[in-house]
């Protein structure tokens, strides 16, 4: 017997076994009215109301529905409602500039756009056939309670469930097509490795637009786990909610955990969640000192993973083993800084050029409307990550050493160095520019621009940074600018960025912090 694995499976089980259990606690502090505490039974009713509303709007199967929002219960509901009805959800990074968001909506062909109230004014120029602001407008004019939505005519696990945009190495982002099967397998393996069970309480410290919250919303529902929505990352607020809701599990980039460590320094009383909380980190491996502090100062269990939007995202998982218990704390932390062992069902190898390649059921179906890029990424039946790394022959653990693609990961956000370079080069005083990632204590790494000015022209560091911030999302702008007389190139005119990075990464084992 072969039955299609779809997103609906997770909610079906939630409603069957946990209908009366707390499902979703919405963010209380937001510009729109929060959704009242939802049991999983009520959550399912609201999901069907969204679907019935899309039916009434005439939004057909296969059409794209975009969501630009901070974390919210409504966004969580749409991550289920849209793909469960055979439509395609397009979660968009709300931190991007309006023109970037507009490109993604046009490239995906989204016919519906849902916007967070806080973003409405800034995104007023972005249009769609149907555009709504979360809150009273969607409750009154979209959702249809008590109306049974039409069923998905032909459920297909190989159908695209979501399109998630990634920066990649070019200025134009690519839309990653994740199928129902991708999401299902990722959720299953993630839950297995993270030891998720019904008594967990999960807090969304990770943006839901990031690869569908790494797939956690789905598996948490399927296991009846209470989900606490956090709108904006704040270390002290994370600690407060861990205490208030009994949180046991969270995911996020290193910057999230740095903010918690900072807040813990002035926290009055015992740190909440000691010997209970498990945190899963990805985006960039944090320094081993940060990993050690998580255990020493918070008493929280630290786990490292590695993956990409194109892999749903889980590729590796690294948690301390019982055999590591007697090791010095520094050594345990060093071992946890590695990307980890391949997750169940994942095959990894390193190419002759040092690039990490992967095969798994979590690998993307393709890039939306980009056949050439898809073929290149999936060449020879392996997904080409663009990251450089090594695999330990003794224990099979992967270590990410550098990046083949010129992507800078700052605070968990991917930034294309080429995109930043193009923006800086548009400044009339700039003759040449190279953008690199340099180590940063809080953000893992940050953006540095090496700039050669036009002869006779003048510009200050602040001028270049302001120029970027006017044209790009703030996190993409360089935090420092170094003026040079020339940028070294090879005989063929190429810039060897690994050589430019070397002085700044001296003393680090890897060019990833």
N, C-alpha and C positions, 0 to 999 in steps of 0.2 A: 504494500500500500504506500502510495506517495501522495501526500497532501501538501499543498503550497504553504511554505512558511512565510507569514506576513506579519506586519506590525500589529494587526488585529489580535493575534494570539496573546500578546502581553496584556492587553486590556480585557480580553475575554476572561482570562484567568483571574485578574484583579476583581472583576465584577462578580465572578462566581464564588470565589473563596473569601473575598475581603470587602464585600459590598458595604458593610457597616463599620469598617475600620477607617481610621483617619488616613486620607490619601494625600492631599496637598494642602499645605499651609502657605497661603500667598504672602508676598511681601506687604507688610502693613503700611510702609512709608513710601507712597508713590503718588504721582500726580492724578492718576485715575482711581476710581473706587476699587479696592481690592476685592477679589473673589472670596466670598465667605468660605470658611473651612469646608473643604470637600471630603466626604468619604469617597471611597472608590466607586460606590454606587452612584453618588451624585456626579462624580467626575465623568463617568460613562454617559450620564444623561446630558451633560454639557457638551461632550464630544459629539454626540448625535445631533444636538441643537446646532452646532457649527456646520455639520454636514448637511442638515436640512436647509440651512441658510444658504450654503453654496449651491445646493440644488435649485433653490428659488431664484438665485441670481443667474442661473443657466450656465454655471461653470462645469464643464464636462470632464470626463475621465481623461487623464493625461495632461490637463491644463496645469499651469504653474501658479502657485499661490505664494507670494512673498511675504515675509514677516521681518520688520525692522524694529527691534524692541530690546530693551533691557530684560533681564530675567523677570518673568511674571507667570502667574498661573495660566493666563490666557495663551501665552506663547507655548507653554507646556501642552495645553489642550490641543493646539493646532498641530503640534508635532505628531499627534495621534490622528486627529480628525482628517487632516488632508490626505496622507498616504493611505489610511484605512479605506478611503472611498475611491481609491484608484487615481487620485490626483497626485501632484508632485509638490512637496513643500520646499520653499527656497528661504532658509533662514539667513539673514544678512547681518554682517558686522555693523552694529549701530555706530561704531566709532569712526567709520569712514566718512570722507567728505561727500556732500550731496552728489557731485558729478561722478564719483566712483560708484555710489549706490545706484545712480541712474543707469550707468553702464551695465551693471549686473542685471537690473530689471529688464533692460532692453535686450541684452544678450540671451537671457533665459526665456524671454517672451512672456513674462508673468502678466496674467490678466487681472489678478487681484493683488492688492497691497494693503497690508495691515500695519499700522504705525503706532508706536508708543506715544502717549500724549506729550511727553517731554520733547520729542523729536519732531512733532507735527510742524511747527513753524519753520524750523531749519530745512525740512524736506518738503515744504509747500510747493516747490516747483517741480517735484517728481510726480508724474501722473501715471495712472493705470486705468484700465476700463472700469474697474471698481476699486475705490480707495476709501478706507475707513480708519478711524482712530479708535484704539482700544478704550473700552469703558462704556459709558452710557450709549454711545452711538452704535457700538457693536451689539450690545445687549438688546437694544430696541429695534435696530434696523437690519441686523444680520441673523442673529441666532433665533431659531424657531423651536421653542420648547414644546414638547408634546406631539411634534410632527415626526413621523418615522421617515428617516432618510432612505433614499434608494440604495440598494446594495450595490457593491462593486460587481459589475457584470461578469468579469472573468478574473478572479484573483490569481495573481501570477507572482511567484517569488522572485522572478528575474526582472520584474518591472521596476523602473526607477521610482524610488520612494522619496528621495530628497536630492536637491542639487545644492552642494555646499561649496562656496567659492574660496579658492586658495590663491595666495599671491604668487607662488612659484618663483621663477627666475626672470620673468618678463614683466613689463609695466602693466600689461593687461592681465587681469586675473582669469583663472580657468574655473569652470563650473564642474565640480566632481559629482558624477552620477553614482549615488549609492543605492543599491537595490534593496528590496525587502530581505532578500537572502543575506546580503552583506550585513545589514543591521541585526538580523536574527542571530547569525553566527557570532558576530562581535559581542552582542549582549550576553549570549550564553557563555562564551569563554571568559569574558570580563567578570561575570558573576562568579564563575568557578574559581578563577585565580584570586579574586578579591574576597572570597569567602562570604558572599552576601547571603543573608537569610532574613526571615520574616521579622526578627526582633531588631534589625538594624533601623536607624533613623538617618536618612541621607539629606545633606544640605547642599544646595546648588551654589557652591562657591565658584564654579566654572561657568562661563557664559554658555547659555543654551545654543547660541548660534555656532559655537565651536564644535563642528562635526556632531551636531545634535546633542550637545552636552556629553560627548564621547559615547553616546548611546545609553548612558545611565538612566535617562527618564523611562525608557522602555523596560529594561530589566527590573528596575525598582518597582514598577507597577506590577509586572508579572509575578513578583515575589511578595507583593502586599506590603512593601516598605513605605513608611511615612516619608514624604518628601517636603523639605522646608525650602522655600524660595528665598534667596538672598539677591536683592536687586543690584547692590554695589558692594564691592569688596572693601571692608574696613576691618582691621585686625581686632580692635576692641569689640566691635559688633559681632564678629565671628565667635569670639570667646563667650560673649553674653548669650548668644543663641545656642551654642553648644551646651551651656549650662541650663538654659530655659527649656529646650526641647529634648535634651538627652541625646544629642547628635553622636553618632558612632562612626560615620564615614563621610569623607569629602574628597573632592578631586580639584586640582588646580596647578597653575604654573608656579615656579619658585617664588615669584614676587608675592603671591598670596601668602605663602608660609613665612616669608620675611616680614610681612606686615603683622602677622600673628606674633612672631617672636618679639617684634618691637613693642607691641601692645602688652605682651606678657610681662615686660620689664616693670611696668607700673600697675599691673593688675593687683588688686587687693584680695588677699585670701589665696586659697589653693587654686591652682590652674584647673579649670573644669575639663573633664574627660580623660584625666590621667589614667593610663592603663586600660582605656576603653576606646579611644578614638583611633581610627586608621585613616591615614592620608595617602592619597595616590598622586604622584607628581609627574608631570611631563611638560614638554614645551622646550626645555633645555635642562640638562643635568645641573643641579645646584652644586656649589662647592661642598666638599665632604664635611667641612666645618659646620655648614648649615644643617646638614643631615644629622650630624652628631648632636647639635643643639636641640633639634626637634625631640630627640629622645631624652636628653639630659634635662632640658629646661621645661618641656611640656609634658613629657611622659607619653607622647603620641607615637604610634607605630608608623614608620615611614616606608613607603613603597615607591619604587621607580618604574616607570613604563616608557616605552618608545613606540612611536607610531606617527602616522601622517593622516591628514584628512582623506587622502586617497586610499587609506587602509582601514577606515571606519571607526577608530584609528588603531586598535591594539595589534602590535606586532611582538613586543617582548614584555616580560614581567619580571621584576626583580624584588623579592622580599627576603629579609634575613631568614636564614635556615637555622634549625636547631643546632646544627654543628658549629654555627658561628657564635653561639652564646658565650663561649669562654674566650673569645678573641678580645683584644683591647678595643675600647670604643672607637678609637681612631681607625683601626683596621676594619671594623664592621662598617663604619661610615664610608670608607674608601670602596669597599666591595659593593655597597648600595649605590654608589655614584655611577656604576655601569648601567647600560641600558637594560641588560638582563638576558634571560633565557627565552628563546622563542616561545610564544604562547601556543597552546594546544592547536594543532592544525596549521601552524605557520612553518614554512621552510625558509631559511635564510642562507645566503652565501655572499662572499665578497668577490667582486670581479677582479680581473687582472689589474685594472686601473685603480682598485681600492674602493669602488663604489658598492654600497650595500644593496643587494637585490633580494626581493621577497616573492614568495608564492603562497597564496592562501585564499580561502573563500571570502575573506574580508576585503580583498583588493577590488578597487573600483571597477565599474562596468566600462567607463570611459569618461572623457571630458565632453561636456555638452557642446555639440555642434563644432567640435574641433578634432576631426578625424586624424590629421597628421600628428598632432600632439599626443593623441591616444596611442597611435601606433608606435611612436617613439618611446612612450612610457612603458609599454607592454611588450617591448621587443624580445623576441626569442622565448616568450612565455613566462618572463619574469618581470615584476614591477621594478623599475629603476627609481630608487628613492632619491637619488641626487646627493645622498650623504655618504661621506667616507667613514670607514670603520674597520675594526678587526674583530675576529671571533676567537676567543680563547680555546685552544685545542684541548685543554684539560677539562673544562667544565661547560663549554658551549655557549658561554655568555658573550653577548655583543657589547662592544664599547664603541661609541661614536667618537671619532677622532677629529674630523673636520667636515666641511661641506663641499661637495662638488658644485652644488648650486650656490650662487652668491646670495643666500638668504640670511638675514640677520634676525635672530629671535630675541626680542627684547620684551621682558615682562610677559612672555608667553605668546606674544603677537609676532607673526611672520612679516618681515619687511623686505621687499625686493630692493637690493642695492642699486639695481639698474633704474628702477623707478625714481629713487631718490636722486641719483645722478642726473637723470633727465630733467628733473625739476630744478636742481641747482644750476645745471648748464643753461637754463633759460634766463638766468640772471645776466644782464648785459656786461657785467664786469668779470665774468668767469670765462677763462679760456680752456681749462681742463679740470676734470674732477674725478676722483676715485673715492668710493664710499666703502668703508669696512666696518666690521663689528669689533669692538674692543671690550675687555672685561669690565664689569660693573658689579659692585657688591650687592646692590638691591635687585637690579633688573636682570642679572645674569650676564648680559652684554648690552652695550648701548652703541649708538650710531656716531661714527666719526667721519667727517668729510675732509679729504685732502684736496686742497684747491690751489690751482695756478691762476692768477689773475691776468686779464688782458693787459698788455704793455701800456703803461700810462694810466690805467684804471685804478680806482680805489674802492675798497669794501672792507668792512669790519666783520668779525665773527657774528655779531648780533644781526647784521644786515642779512647774512646768508641764512641764518636760522629763521628769522622773521619771514624771509622770502618763501621758505619751505612751508612754514606754518600757515601762510595765507593760501597755499595751493594744495595742501595735503592734510591728512589726518595728523593730529599733533604728535602721536607716538612715532610717526614715520620721519619726523624732522630730526636732523642731527643734533646731538647735545653738545658737540664740540666741533670746531673747525680749525684745521691747521693749514696755514698758507705756506706753499712751497714754490720754489723756482721752476721745478720740473717734476713730472711723474715718470719714473723709469718704465720703459717698455721693452719688449723683446724685439728681435730683428724683424718680426712680422707685424709689429705694432700693437701687440697684445699686452695688457697690464697683468702682471702676475700678482694677484692680490694676496696670495699666501706669503709672499715676500714683504708686502706692505704691512701685513698683520704681525709678522714675527717680533718686532721690537716691543710691541704692546703686550704680547702673550708670553714674553720671556718669564720663565719660572713656572708656567702652567704646563701640565702634562699634555693637554689637548687644547685646540683652539675652539673650545666650547666651554663656557663657564657655567 
